[in-house]
Amino acid sequence: MPLRKLLFILQSEQYDVKRFLKWVFRHPLEWWRREVLEKRTQLVWTLKIRLIAGLTFLLIVFLPILLFLIAGLVVSAVIITALATLFLLPLFVVCAYLLLTPLDSAAKFFIVRRARAKLRRDFSGVKVIGITGSYGKTTMKEILSALLSQKYAVFKTPENINTDLGVAELVLHSLTKEHEVFIAEMGAFKRGDIARLCTLLSPELGILNGINEQHLDRFGSIENTIKTKFEIVQHMQRD
């Protein structure tokens, strides 16, 4: 489904509109082909993605109505809308995302703040371990979880959930008082991402895997990558 493919790319690019449009420009009409894009990762139907999809659909439906009101020709309005949808569907997705951005930012702020307060209030006894690096985060998480589960009740971030909002949702809805250890995978695509996760989780222990040129197009330089990953060292608990 073309819309699903575009939503997948938008989500994969961490809702970076410039990178999303760059992909669209480099792969003209790729979203209409039968090739499967979801391989290593899958589209996660979060509330945000559902809202973007719904609003995109409403914008597509609204276009012929608007054209009909302006031109008064039903057939022409439908044809123009079909052509616009064929070639401009990515722009409909971007418009839907931008319309939702103010509401999304406010919701994210309150969700993360609630999760941080709940973690400090209800889970002060849980030992938090943060894992970051350019590669091997998931493997390290799985190995560590398997080892520690022999003695402790371990909770780990599932699959590829490694952003502050995703982790905050886990704290609010999945972490329980039976858990003794919380292993959190920490992803980053720009400076400050790891620092925000550390502000949320306040990890007692941190694991920094290897650093390489992965995502260099996002960070700009290997120096920025190093500084971003070392945020886990700078923002851990000091003891």
C-alpha positions, 0 to 999 in steps of 0.5 A: 500500500503506497501510504503505508510505505510512505508512513514507514519511511517517515517513521524510519527517518524519525519524522525528519521531513527533510530526510523524508522528502530527500528519500522521495526525491531519490526514489520517485514513485517508489512507494507505488511499486510492489517491492517490500520496504519493511525488512529488518524493521516494521511500521509500528502503528503508534497513535501518532502514525494512525493520526497522520494516516487518518489526516492524510486520508481526510486531506485527500478526500477534502481536495475534490470537495474544494475543487468542486466548490471552486470549479463546480465540475465533479469529473474534473475535480475527481480526475485532478484529485486522482492525479494529485494523489498519484504524484503528490501523496508524499506532500499530503503525508508531510502536510498531515504531519506538520498539522499534527506537530504542535499537538504531538510536541505538547503530548510528548512533553507531558508523557515524558514528564509523567514517565520521569516522575513515575520512575522517580516515585514508584521505581526508585529501587529499579536499577537502570542500565543504559546501552548505546553505541553505533552498533550492537546495542540490541545484541548487548541488550539481549545478552545482558538480559539473558545473564541477569534474568538468572538472578533478577526480574529484568525488564528490557526495551522491546525490539527497536524502541529506543527513543525518549517517547517510546521508552516513556510509554514503556515506563508508564504502561509496561514497567511494574514494581516486580521488575528489579533491573531495567535495561534500556537501549538508547538510540540517537540520530542527533546531538542531545538524544542520549542526554534526553534519555538519560534525563528521563531514566537517570541510569546507574550503569552505562554501556558504550559499544563501539562507535563507527561511521554509521548514520554519519549523514545524520551526525555530519562528522565522526566527532559529532557521533563520538560526542553524542554517544558519550552523552551517556557518560556525561549524564549518568548518575555520578556514583 
